[in-house]
Amino acid sequence: MKTLRVLSLFFMAVFAIVACTEGEEVPTDETTNSGRVRPRNINVPVVPPPGLKNIPAPHIGFWFTLIAEVDAPEIDNRTLQATEVRLRQNFAIVTYNMKGEGVKGAVDIVNVGNRNAITITRTFEFPDADINAAVWMPATNNPNFFIAGQDAEGAFFAVINSTGPADQTITRRRLQGFSAISMDIVGTSLFIATGTHGGLTIVNTNNLTTTFRPYDDMRSVAVMGQNNLAILTSNFIRRYHFDHINMVLTQMANIAIPANYVQVASKADLDKTSTYTFAALNRGGVEIFRNSDLTLVDRLARPNTPSGLDPEDFVSNSVSANFTGAGNTLEGLVFAANGGAGIAVSKYHRTQTDRFVEYGYFDFGRPISTNFVKSSQDLIFIATGKGGLKILSFFEVEACDSWSNQIAFAGSINRQSGAWRAFDANNSNPQSIFVQDESNQINHASVTFLNGRLTINLGPYARLQDITNPVRIQGFTSLPTTRPTTFTTYQGDALQVDIPGQFSHFVIQLHLQICNN
């Protein structure tokens, strides 16, 4: 979040929006944006926190795959950073702003319907405005969505038609405060949080009239149900009952936040399930409350700071809970964006006294700094500052305690009635892995070839044998007719291999242990 500037404001309880500015977005198309999406197909393990990686994380019961990375857009040769993601069915809104001084923003519409071919269908660029938040209209057949952010005149919101003409005009409607930083919606009521010297604006989406309530240093708003919402400031969390007809809030619960928890001018975040409210409180880590009365249920610790690094970079900026079921069937995962520590992964165990168990952090093979996380359906979206957006998929798995040694081949082309397989290097989609001399496909295991790199994802039910050169690759300039007896293109144990030369096909032989479950 930007450092907040003091504005001279005159607060009114209810006002109609009359101050508007018009500006045209700079739309781009799917072809222009295709280079910003990079398919990955890489397993992402959960490991203990930094400094404890020699201790294996317990089995969490889920398998996580990095399926794509989306590079942040650039405006005037300056790279933006992702700020929020909202998913509805197969389409996600991704918002961007400018880190540090100056304002520039963008909105991507990302089609995630095909997990193997994620695309950006539209980009709206704002050379003179940060875009900090967005929400879809609730009706799934309504293509409109709202955005909120800041420009030289202060906070604003606007409505955009995601499928409308490229030359549509986007009208910015002014809000009390310097920067709009959080939004949520239910029915015809849109809730927008603005920061210091701002508060909560409630918009009737039918006629765009508004009601305003001032709150000092507001950070987040979250709808808790049809008639309930929660707000987060640097000083407290409150739960309200909301009367949609009269646009009236009635306070139901309040809990104070210790003065040293929330950092100045930093992102802090709310999320909710049918039972719990989750608050990312920077130095305070993540606190979990019961929805009904905001009774504290549990805490997820703020990350430890590695030696020599700034503790202010290792804080909880955002939280996202992905739960299914209710009551005795309630279960789910909790993800926290913990700054320089990365993404912490916790699991809800309804049968245990310590219900929220912290399992560790996603290991992307290198340190990443995270400022936002959102999980919905079977997807996780992670904003990594100027590093863009990471998109993961996940599914539930059982632990395996019985393994057998097998030889397997990867590829979409069946050779000699399944005795072996050939891999089509011109097919950018993941190609499955099969056990030798059988038609048995290994579940969730595949190989992808993109930009000269072979990526092998063995999934949860296969692993490399502990032998010399369990991965063996032979490249061909035409479809091979006989199974190779030697492998000269690559031999080793790497699961990502850069292949020199121009090959049309590969034979990929893998010496694996296969789960017998």
Secondary structure, DSSP 8 states (H G I E B T S, - for coil): ------------SEE----EEEEE-EEE-HHHHGGGEEEEEEE--EE-STT-TTS-----SEEEEEEEEE---EETTEE-EEEEEEEETTEEEEEEE-SSSS--EEEEEEE-SSTTS-EEEEEEEETTEEEEEEEE-SSTT--EEEEEEEETTEEEEEEEETTS-TT-EEEEEE-SSS-EEEEEEETTEEEEEE-TT-EEEEEETTT--EEEEE-TTEEEEEEEETTEEEEEESSEEEEEEEETTTTEEEEEEEEE--TTTS-TT---EEEE-SSEEEEE-BTT-EEEEETTT--EEEEE------TTS-GGGSSB-EEEEEEE--GGG-EEEEEEE-BTT-EEEEEE-TTSSS-EEEEEEE--SS---BSEEEEETTEEEEE-GGG-EEEEEEEE------EEEEEEEE-SEEETTTTEEEEETT--S-EEEEETTS--EEEEEEEEEETTEEEEE--TTEEE-SSS--EEEEEESS--SS--S---SEEES-SEEE--S--SEEEEEEEEEEE--
